[in-house]
Amino acid sequence: MIVHLNGKPAELPAGLTIAGLVEKKGLNPDTVIIEYNYQLVGKEAWPGITLKENDRLEVLRFVGGG
């Protein structure tokens, strides 16, 4: 299945949830936010959202600096 991840096509296995994507990419769920089809979704909702063909996701990381 092809989705748009951070503006680029990405092939992902069918049936993957947002939580599964975060785990698959090795991301720390406490340091990212997800925009799913143009809407921010809370971390508590990630396990219940199964990705579909042509979905659009933006994964944004919190970065500290000084």
Chimera marker file (.cmm) of the C-alpha trace (Angstrom):
<marker_set name="trace">
<marker id="1" x="0.000" y="0.000" z="0.000" r="1" g="1" b="0" radius="0.5"/>
<marker id="2" x="1.252" y="3.498" z="-0.836" r="1" g="1" b="0" radius="0.5"/>
<marker id="3" x="0.750" y="6.428" z="1.538" r="1" g="1" b="0" radius="0.5"/>
<marker id="4" x="2.234" y="9.920" z="1.481" r="1" g="1" b="0" radius="0.5"/>
<marker id="5" x="4.648" y="10.266" z="4.381" r="1" g="1" b="0" radius="0.5"/>
<marker id="6" x="6.092" y="13.736" z="4.920" r="1" g="1" b="0" radius="0.5"/>
<marker id="7" x="5.224" y="14.627" z="1.323" r="1" g="1" b="0" radius="0.5"/>
<marker id="8" x="6.813" y="11.564" z="-0.287" r="1" g="1" b="0" radius="0.5"/>
<marker id="9" x="5.276" y="8.265" z="-1.417" r="1" g="1" b="0" radius="0.5"/>
<marker id="10" x="6.048" y="5.426" z="0.991" r="1" g="1" b="0" radius="0.5"/>
<marker id="11" x="5.191" y="1.766" z="0.625" r="1" g="1" b="0" radius="0.5"/>
<marker id="12" x="3.842" y="0.268" z="3.842" r="1" g="1" b="0" radius="0.5"/>
<marker id="13" x="2.290" y="-3.091" z="4.706" r="1" g="1" b="0" radius="0.5"/>
<marker id="14" x="-1.512" y="-3.275" z="4.630" r="1" g="1" b="0" radius="0.5"/>
<marker id="15" x="-3.208" y="-3.155" z="8.021" r="1" g="1" b="0" radius="0.5"/>
<marker id="16" x="-0.553" y="-0.961" z="9.647" r="1" g="1" b="0" radius="0.5"/>
<marker id="17" x="-1.783" y="1.479" z="12.294" r="1" g="1" b="0" radius="0.5"/>
<marker id="18" x="-0.242" y="4.847" z="13.096" r="1" g="1" b="0" radius="0.5"/>
<marker id="19" x="1.145" y="3.307" z="16.303" r="1" g="1" b="0" radius="0.5"/>
<marker id="20" x="2.674" y="0.519" z="14.197" r="1" g="1" b="0" radius="0.5"/>
<marker id="21" x="4.224" y="3.062" z="11.832" r="1" g="1" b="0" radius="0.5"/>
<marker id="22" x="5.804" y="4.971" z="14.732" r="1" g="1" b="0" radius="0.5"/>
<marker id="23" x="7.227" y="1.702" z="16.084" r="1" g="1" b="0" radius="0.5"/>
<marker id="24" x="8.384" y="0.522" z="12.629" r="1" g="1" b="0" radius="0.5"/>
<marker id="25" x="10.254" y="3.792" z="12.082" r="1" g="1" b="0" radius="0.5"/>
<marker id="26" x="11.870" y="3.533" z="15.533" r="1" g="1" b="0" radius="0.5"/>
<marker id="27" x="10.423" y="6.847" z="16.684" r="1" g="1" b="0" radius="0.5"/>
<marker id="28" x="9.885" y="7.789" z="20.308" r="1" g="1" b="0" radius="0.5"/>
<marker id="29" x="6.122" y="8.407" z="20.614" r="1" g="1" b="0" radius="0.5"/>
<marker id="30" x="6.771" y="11.007" z="23.314" r="1" g="1" b="0" radius="0.5"/>
<marker id="31" x="8.759" y="13.217" z="20.926" r="1" g="1" b="0" radius="0.5"/>
<marker id="32" x="6.583" y="13.212" z="17.796" r="1" g="1" b="0" radius="0.5"/>
<marker id="33" x="3.188" y="14.468" z="16.719" r="1" g="1" b="0" radius="0.5"/>
<marker id="34" x="1.236" y="13.054" z="13.793" r="1" g="1" b="0" radius="0.5"/>
<marker id="35" x="-0.901" y="14.866" z="11.286" r="1" g="1" b="0" radius="0.5"/>
<marker id="36" x="-3.181" y="12.336" z="9.603" r="1" g="1" b="0" radius="0.5"/>
<marker id="37" x="-5.052" y="13.498" z="6.503" r="1" g="1" b="0" radius="0.5"/>
<marker id="38" x="-4.549" y="17.145" z="7.524" r="1" g="1" b="0" radius="0.5"/>
<marker id="39" x="-5.697" y="16.712" z="11.143" r="1" g="1" b="0" radius="0.5"/>
<marker id="40" x="-3.565" y="16.343" z="14.249" r="1" g="1" b="0" radius="0.5"/>
<marker id="41" x="-4.293" y="13.115" z="16.094" r="1" g="1" b="0" radius="0.5"/>
<marker id="42" x="-3.440" y="12.447" z="19.722" r="1" g="1" b="0" radius="0.5"/>
<marker id="43" x="-1.148" y="9.599" z="20.696" r="1" g="1" b="0" radius="0.5"/>
<marker id="44" x="-4.038" y="7.793" z="22.408" r="1" g="1" b="0" radius="0.5"/>
<marker id="45" x="-5.808" y="7.470" z="19.025" r="1" g="1" b="0" radius="0.5"/>
<marker id="46" x="-2.860" y="6.005" z="17.097" r="1" g="1" b="0" radius="0.5"/>
<marker id="47" x="-3.576" y="2.304" z="17.785" r="1" g="1" b="0" radius="0.5"/>
<marker id="48" x="-7.141" y="2.686" z="16.461" r="1" g="1" b="0" radius="0.5"/>
<marker id="49" x="-6.265" y="4.324" z="13.128" r="1" g="1" b="0" radius="0.5"/>
<marker id="50" x="-5.479" y="1.819" z="10.382" r="1" g="1" b="0" radius="0.5"/>
<marker id="51" x="-3.709" y="3.380" z="7.423" r="1" g="1" b="0" radius="0.5"/>
<marker id="52" x="-5.275" y="3.154" z="3.973" r="1" g="1" b="0" radius="0.5"/>
<marker id="53" x="-4.053" y="3.633" z="0.419" r="1" g="1" b="0" radius="0.5"/>
<marker id="54" x="-3.265" y="7.313" z="-0.360" r="1" g="1" b="0" radius="0.5"/>
<marker id="55" x="-3.510" y="8.501" z="3.264" r="1" g="1" b="0" radius="0.5"/>
<marker id="56" x="-1.375" y="11.548" z="4.036" r="1" g="1" b="0" radius="0.5"/>
<marker id="57" x="0.809" y="11.666" z="7.127" r="1" g="1" b="0" radius="0.5"/>
<marker id="58" x="3.186" y="14.245" z="8.473" r="1" g="1" b="0" radius="0.5"/>
<marker id="59" x="5.448" y="13.152" z="11.311" r="1" g="1" b="0" radius="0.5"/>
<marker id="60" x="6.879" y="16.091" z="13.211" r="1" g="1" b="0" radius="0.5"/>
<marker id="61" x="9.599" y="15.771" z="15.856" r="1" g="1" b="0" radius="0.5"/>
<marker id="62" x="10.142" y="17.975" z="18.857" r="1" g="1" b="0" radius="0.5"/>
<marker id="63" x="13.722" y="19.199" z="18.890" r="1" g="1" b="0" radius="0.5"/>
<marker id="64" x="15.316" y="21.095" z="21.730" r="1" g="1" b="0" radius="0.5"/>
<marker id="65" x="18.164" y="23.512" z="21.322" r="1" g="1" b="0" radius="0.5"/>
<marker id="66" x="19.819" y="26.443" z="22.813" r="1" g="1" b="0" radius="0.5"/>
<link id1="1" id2="2" r="1" g="1" b="0" radius="0.2"/>
<link id1="2" id2="3" r="1" g="1" b="0" radius="0.2"/>
<link id1="3" id2="4" r="1" g="1" b="0" radius="0.2"/>
<link id1="4" id2="5" r="1" g="1" b="0" radius="0.2"/>
<link id1="5" id2="6" r="1" g="1" b="0" radius="0.2"/>
<link id1="6" id2="7" r="1" g="1" b="0" radius="0.2"/>
<link id1="7" id2="8" r="1" g="1" b="0" radius="0.2"/>
<link id1="8" id2="9" r="1" g="1" b="0" radius="0.2"/>
<link id1="9" id2="10" r="1" g="1" b="0" radius="0.2"/>
<link id1="10" id2="11" r="1" g="1" b="0" radius="0.2"/>
<link id1="11" id2="12" r="1" g="1" b="0" radius="0.2"/>
<link id1="12" id2="13" r="1" g="1" b="0" radius="0.2"/>
<link id1="13" id2="14" r="1" g="1" b="0" radius="0.2"/>
<link id1="14" id2="15" r="1" g="1" b="0" radius="0.2"/>
<link id1="15" id2="16" r="1" g="1" b="0" radius="0.2"/>
<link id1="16" id2="17" r="1" g="1" b="0" radius="0.2"/>
<link id1="17" id2="18" r="1" g="1" b="0" radius="0.2"/>
<link id1="18" id2="19" r="1" g="1" b="0" radius="0.2"/>
<link id1="19" id2="20" r="1" g="1" b="0" radius="0.2"/>
<link id1="20" id2="21" r="1" g="1" b="0" radius="0.2"/>
<link id1="21" id2="22" r="1" g="1" b="0" radius="0.2"/>
<link id1="22" id2="23" r="1" g="1" b="0" radius="0.2"/>
<link id1="23" id2="24" r="1" g="1" b="0" radius="0.2"/>
<link id1="24" id2="25" r="1" g="1" b="0" radius="0.2"/>
<link id1="25" id2="26" r="1" g="1" b="0" radius="0.2"/>
<link id1="26" id2="27" r="1" g="1" b="0" radius="0.2"/>
<link id1="27" id2="28" r="1" g="1" b="0" radius="0.2"/>
<link id1="28" id2="29" r="1" g="1" b="0" radius="0.2"/>
<link id1="29" id2="30" r="1" g="1" b="0" radius="0.2"/>
<link id1="30" id2="31" r="1" g="1" b="0" radius="0.2"/>
<link id1="31" id2="32" r="1" g="1" b="0" radius="0.2"/>
<link id1="32" id2="33" r="1" g="1" b="0" radius="0.2"/>
<link id1="33" id2="34" r="1" g="1" b="0" radius="0.2"/>
<link id1="34" id2="35" r="1" g="1" b="0" radius="0.2"/>
<link id1="35" id2="36" r="1" g="1" b="0" radius="0.2"/>
<link id1="36" id2="37" r="1" g="1" b="0" radius="0.2"/>
<link id1="37" id2="38" r="1" g="1" b="0" radius="0.2"/>
<link id1="38" id2="39" r="1" g="1" b="0" radius="0.2"/>
<link id1="39" id2="40" r="1" g="1" b="0" radius="0.2"/>
<link id1="40" id2="41" r="1" g="1" b="0" radius="0.2"/>
<link id1="41" id2="42" r="1" g="1" b="0" radius="0.2"/>
<link id1="42" id2="43" r="1" g="1" b="0" radius="0.2"/>
<link id1="43" id2="44" r="1" g="1" b="0" radius="0.2"/>
<link id1="44" id2="45" r="1" g="1" b="0" radius="0.2"/>
<link id1="45" id2="46" r="1" g="1" b="0" radius="0.2"/>
<link id1="46" id2="47" r="1" g="1" b="0" radius="0.2"/>
<link id1="47" id2="48" r="1" g="1" b="0" radius="0.2"/>
<link id1="48" id2="49" r="1" g="1" b="0" radius="0.2"/>
<link id1="49" id2="50" r="1" g="1" b="0" radius="0.2"/>
<link id1="50" id2="51" r="1" g="1" b="0" radius="0.2"/>
<link id1="51" id2="52" r="1" g="1" b="0" radius="0.2"/>
<link id1="52" id2="53" r="1" g="1" b="0" radius="0.2"/>
<link id1="53" id2="54" r="1" g="1" b="0" radius="0.2"/>
<link id1="54" id2="55" r="1" g="1" b="0" radius="0.2"/>
<link id1="55" id2="56" r="1" g="1" b="0" radius="0.2"/>
<link id1="56" id2="57" r="1" g="1" b="0" radius="0.2"/>
<link id1="57" id2="58" r="1" g="1" b="0" radius="0.2"/>
<link id1="58" id2="59" r="1" g="1" b="0" radius="0.2"/>
<link id1="59" id2="60" r="1" g="1" b="0" radius="0.2"/>
<link id1="60" id2="61" r="1" g="1" b="0" radius="0.2"/>
<link id1="61" id2="62" r="1" g="1" b="0" radius="0.2"/>
<link id1="62" id2="63" r="1" g="1" b="0" radius="0.2"/>
<link id1="63" id2="64" r="1" g="1" b="0" radius="0.2"/>
<link id1="64" id2="65" r="1" g="1" b="0" radius="0.2"/>
<link id1="65" id2="66" r="1" g="1" b="0" radius="0.2"/>
</marker_set>
